[in-house]
Amino acid sequence: MKCVALQRIHNSLDVVLIHIRFMLGRRQFRIKVLQGLYAYFQGGEPGLVKAEESLHQSIERITELYFIQISFFLEVLDFYSRRMEDAKHKYYPTDEELNPNTKLLTNRVIIKLRKNRDLKSKIREYKISWTEEQEDIRKVYLRLRDSKEHTEYLRSKENSYKEDHAIVVRVLKKFILRSEELQFFCEERSIHWVDDFEIAASFILKTIKLMPADFPDSDPLLSMFVRDPVADPKEEHQFTAELFRKTITHSKEFEKMIQERLKNWELDRIALTDIILIKMALAEFLYFPTIPIKVTMNEYIELSKLFSTVKSKLFINGILDKLQTDLMEEDRIRKVGRGLIN
């Protein structure tokens, strides 16, 4: 039963990763593995099958976060449109209010987003609603409306897809994806989205930058990332799943190896995040023959800066340096190809 359950998870994860493997880099997959392992070693997951299922769901939810952020952008524009209509119905509207500049609302890129069938479907599927967030929407709208970027765009005499493209990227960067209101909303829905927010935000910017003028309404937005979905679609799945499994199955062995290199320290005095990062690095040293040692060292030192204490960088660097030296002397590290040892 366990093998069948694992295979079901793996097949499902394949489908997700086919769609996002060009979106995520190896570092992001390492981060997701780190999060999954942290939950596992804290006792939050009862077993390997359940833990792998949680890892799969965590990766899949980056896609949900991506659509939430786009939906927030469109909701701000809906608020913009409603305010424009409300102004027309004042007792004494100005000429400008009666004949507003609708250039942003008729922006070609925004219209493409609004018409996209996949986006509409995903907003329904994820039950994304901003009904209770209208005050936050209003705050973002006001910042956008009063901005130099908005004013200059409305005054510009240019009328091109390139210009439309450029303003959408600027608005997203400055007013949507840096919005504290949106970040708080996402963090309230999932604690893991604190780390995933920037990942999803970068995908949205890539979506807009990749969107051609003739992008069909019927095509999924994520299809722009899948340049060749049949070219080794399992590569990142295999890396993610194997790193997760190897770290867990060899955990006790890795703990012993770490303990032997600690001077006057007990393992339980080391931060759990630091221990997990070292275990993950050991798994890459020993069981990933195509990943250079230097890459592994650099990656886990960088992750320590993001997820651990100020002193962790030096600690992890020192322990990994000792471990890789000892393992090489014992001829336990076997890398394939030139330049992979150093």
VOGU-3710 file (C-alpha; in Angstrom, 3 decimals, decimal comma):
1> mkcvalqrih> 0,000/0,000/0,000  2,848/2,386/0,851  4,435/1,919/-2,584  1,099/2,513/-4,327  0,506/5,681/-2,302  3,993/6,979/-3,043  3,557/6,292/-6,768  0,258/8,173/-6,747  1,987/11,161/-5,133  4,876/10,972/-7,600
11> nsldvvlihi> 2,540/10,882/-10,619  0,603/13,864/-9,304  3,794/15,767/-8,596  4,965/15,081/-12,162  1,934/16,939/-13,517  2,557/19,944/-11,275  6,262/20,091/-12,016  5,732/19,873/-15,781  3,918/23,194/-15,460  6,284/24,947/-13,060
21> rfmlgrrqfr> 9,702/23,399/-13,619  10,773/26,346/-15,798  9,478/28,675/-13,107  11,323/27,227/-10,146  15,083/27,021/-9,892  16,967/24,449/-7,878  17,225/26,816/-4,915  13,455/27,138/-4,701  13,089/23,358/-4,743  15,680/23,107/-1,968
31> ikvlqglyay> 13,643/25,620/0,029  10,493/23,539/-0,384  12,381/20,418/0,700  13,759/22,302/3,719  10,245/23,347/4,735  8,964/19,784/4,339  11,852/18,327/6,333  11,416/20,883/9,101  7,785/19,803/9,521  8,802/16,139/9,389
41> fqggepglvk> 11,583/16,351/11,988  9,436/18,424/14,314  6,930/15,598/14,331  4,397/17,474/12,267  4,176/14,663/9,706  3,452/11,081/10,857  5,326/9,284/8,103  7,223/9,481/4,839  4,143/9,039/2,624  2,248/11,808/4,366
51> aeeslhqsie> 5,324/14,020/4,403  5,864/13,609/0,637  2,202/14,373/0,045  2,564/17,587/2,057  5,670/18,486/0,057  3,743/18,000/-3,190  0,885/20,181/-1,925  3,324/22,876/-0,850  4,822/23,047/-4,352  1,398/22,995/-5,967
61> ritelyfiqi> 0,191/25,875/-3,778  2,789/28,171/-5,328  0,538/28,053/-8,385  -2,436/29,074/-6,222  -0,408/31,981/-4,820  0,467/33,037/-8,370  -3,227/33,299/-9,289  -4,105/35,093/-6,046  -1,572/37,807/-6,823  -2,853/38,284/-10,372
71> sfflevldfy> -6,436/38,348/-9,075  -5,484/41,063/-6,564  -4,123/43,184/-9,414  -7,358/42,827/-11,392  -9,428/43,631/-8,286  -7,518/46,892/-7,817  -8,344/47,742/-11,435  -12,012/46,850/-10,847  -12,013/49,260/-7,902  -10,412/51,866/-10,196
81> srrmedakhk> -13,220/51,334/-12,730  -15,964/51,581/-10,090  -14,555/54,836/-8,715  -14,480/56,243/-12,212  -18,153/55,356/-12,726  -19,141/56,713/-9,302  -17,503/60,046/-10,138  -19,735/60,421/-13,197  -22,834/60,294/-10,981  -21,883/63,042/-8,557
91> yyptdeelnp> -24,281/65,968/-8,248  -21,730/68,263/-9,877  -19,185/66,165/-11,739  -16,301/67,921/-13,421  -15,644/67,639/-17,141  -12,746/65,338/-16,333  -15,029/63,098/-14,240  -17,644/62,991/-16,995  -15,024/62,144/-19,616  -12,319/60,232/-17,750
101> ntklltnrvi> -9,095/58,961/-19,248  -9,643/55,187/-19,509  -6,244/54,400/-20,970  -5,214/52,098/-18,115  -8,504/50,197/-18,160  -8,216/49,632/-21,911  -4,580/48,567/-21,643  -4,080/45,644/-24,053  -2,179/43,466/-21,580  -4,810/43,981/-18,883
111> iklrknrdlk> -7,572/43,118/-21,340  -5,730/39,908/-22,223  -5,554/38,988/-18,542  -9,252/39,721/-18,068  -10,248/37,596/-21,052  -7,998/34,649/-20,229  -10,217/31,617/-19,667  -7,690/29,734/-17,583  -7,289/32,675/-15,210  -11,063/32,950/-14,762
121> skireykisw> -11,261/29,215/-14,125  -8,429/29,259/-11,564  -9,969/32,169/-9,648  -13,163/30,104/-9,330  -11,261/26,908/-8,528  -9,251/28,513/-5,720  -12,339/30,425/-4,470  -10,462/33,728/-4,539  -12,611/36,572/-3,225  -11,778/40,157/-2,258
131> teeqedirkv> -15,197/41,064/-0,842  -13,844/41,421/2,690  -10,653/43,194/1,603  -12,089/46,302/-0,031  -10,414/48,718/2,373  -7,024/47,236/1,511  -7,911/47,366/-2,178  -8,797/51,048/-1,772  -5,406/51,826/-0,197  -3,528/50,245/-3,080
141> ylrlrdskeh> -5,783/51,980/-5,608  -5,055/55,395/-4,056  -1,302/54,815/-4,171  -1,567/53,798/-7,818  -3,902/56,652/-8,786  -1,675/59,322/-7,233  1,574/57,931/-8,579  3,924/59,541/-11,065  3,882/56,347/-13,151  0,102/56,483/-13,543
151> teylrskens> 0,029/60,185/-14,387  2,784/59,913/-16,986  1,111/56,916/-18,639  -2,220/58,739/-18,969  -0,547/61,832/-20,402  1,574/59,920/-22,893  0,491/60,215/-26,526  2,023/56,852/-27,362  -0,468/54,080/-27,985  1,408/50,810/-28,359
161> ykedhaivvr> 1,470/47,315/-26,954  5,046/47,981/-25,825  3,940/50,924/-23,703  1,006/48,938/-22,287  3,373/46,124/-21,481  5,815/48,444/-19,703  3,236/50,142/-17,447  1,768/46,829/-16,309  5,224/45,626/-15,275  5,882/48,902/-13,397
171> vlkkfilrse> 2,510/48,835/-11,632  2,943/45,216/-10,616  6,453/45,791/-9,290  5,751/48,970/-7,347  2,127/48,791/-6,210  0,910/45,191/-6,305  3,728/42,787/-5,568  5,223/45,076/-2,907  1,852/45,704/-1,306  1,887/44,989/2,431
181> elqffceers> -1,864/44,429/2,209  -1,458/41,620/-0,329  1,443/40,074/1,563  -0,541/40,047/4,800  -3,555/38,487/3,040  -1,362/35,697/1,634  0,447/35,070/4,937  -2,920/34,723/6,673  -3,887/31,947/4,255  -0,648/29,975/4,596
191> ihwvddfeia> 2,455/30,425/6,776  4,571/28,879/3,993  3,637/31,720/1,666  5,940/34,056/3,576  8,813/32,407/1,690  6,865/31,671/-1,485  5,511/35,190/-2,033  8,590/36,438/-3,898  8,753/33,263/-5,975  5,169/33,660/-7,191
201> asfilktikl> 5,711/37,389/-7,737  8,691/36,699/-9,996  6,547/34,279/-12,045  3,914/36,967/-12,611  6,515/39,412/-13,879  7,847/36,693/-16,171  4,299/36,010/-17,382  3,804/39,629/-18,391  7,257/39,906/-19,975  6,685/36,742/-21,999
211> mpadfpdsdp> 3,120/37,580/-23,058  3,041/38,369/-26,806  0,481/40,647/-28,410  -1,167/37,634/-30,069  -1,384/35,455/-26,924  -4,666/33,485/-27,275  -7,394/33,857/-24,635  -7,748/30,077/-24,611  -4,126/29,345/-23,627  -3,258/28,815/-19,933
221> llsmfvrdpv> -0,993/31,551/-18,579  1,487/28,984/-17,302  1,857/27,543/-20,801  4,326/30,332/-21,532  6,748/28,743/-19,076  6,492/25,265/-20,552  8,764/25,592/-23,554  9,139/21,839/-24,022  6,957/19,861/-21,605  8,119/16,478/-22,897
231> adpkeehqft> 11,837/17,205/-22,532  12,715/15,424/-19,305  9,649/16,515/-17,275  10,712/14,345/-14,315  14,138/15,902/-13,797  13,179/18,346/-11,050  10,654/15,917/-9,570  13,412/13,354/-9,201  15,762/15,874/-7,595  13,126/17,110/-5,139
241> aelfrktith> 11,789/13,689/-4,178  15,227/12,078/-3,883  16,681/14,903/-1,790  13,693/14,676/0,538  13,855/10,876/0,850  17,641/10,564/1,132  17,765/13,171/3,888  15,135/11,300/5,894  16,315/7,731/5,287  19,943/8,567/6,123
251> skefekmiqe> 19,112/10,981/8,915  20,566/8,898/11,779  23,745/8,207/9,832  24,110/11,912/9,053  23,532/12,846/12,702  26,359/10,563/13,754  28,653/12,079/11,125  27,800/15,599/12,290  28,213/14,748/15,968  31,706/13,400/15,334
261> rlknweldri> 32,764/16,798/13,940  31,306/18,877/16,760  33,719/20,047/19,434  32,250/20,314/22,925  28,742/20,568/21,517  25,810/18,184/21,719  23,648/17,811/18,635  20,494/18,878/20,472  22,057/22,287/21,157  22,275/23,043/17,430
271> altdiilikm> 19,359/24,803/15,735  17,113/22,309/13,932  17,276/24,343/10,717  21,095/24,159/10,744  21,035/20,395/11,271  18,569/19,924/8,408  20,637/22,080/6,047  23,761/20,053/6,838  21,871/16,779/6,333  20,566/17,967/2,977
281> alaeflyfpt> 24,085/18,941/1,922  25,376/15,510/2,972  22,667/13,876/0,872  23,860/15,892/-2,141  27,522/15,094/-1,458  26,870/11,352/-1,338  23,841/10,644/-3,527  23,757/13,277/-6,290  26,746/12,533/-8,519  26,037/15,311/-11,044
291> ipikvtmney> 25,914/18,192/-8,534  29,362/19,725/-7,905  30,546/19,934/-4,303  31,120/23,674/-4,633  27,530/24,216/-5,779  26,188/22,261/-2,803  28,401/24,179/-0,369  27,385/27,549/-1,784  23,681/26,726/-1,905  23,375/25,634/1,717
301> ielsklfstv> 25,449/28,532/3,004  23,113/30,873/1,112  20,050/29,105/2,512  21,453/29,478/6,018  21,504/33,254/5,494  17,810/33,171/4,616  16,478/30,720/7,173  18,824/30,535/10,132  20,762/32,681/12,598  23,466/35,235/11,861
311> ksklfingil> 26,210/32,856/13,039  24,841/29,848/11,156  26,670/30,700/7,945  30,085/30,239/9,562  28,994/27,178/11,535  27,509/25,379/8,525  30,436/26,327/6,312  32,903/24,943/8,864  31,056/21,654/9,415  30,456/21,050/5,712
321> dklqtdlmee> 34,086/21,791/4,910  35,213/19,174/7,449  32,640/16,658/6,267  33,439/16,956/2,574  37,196/16,725/3,278  36,758/13,575/5,385  34,360/11,990/2,904  36,757/12,612/0,027  39,636/11,067/2,004  37,402/8,051/2,623
331> drirkvgrgl> 36,622/7,955/-1,115  32,897/8,147/-0,417  32,123/11,088/-2,684  31,760/9,952/-6,281  30,988/12,696/-8,762  30,461/12,208/-12,484  32,192/14,541/-14,949  35,033/17,011/-14,842  35,047/19,841/-12,329  32,361/18,350/-10,097
341> in> 34,617/17,649/-7,125  35,901/21,199/-6,719
//
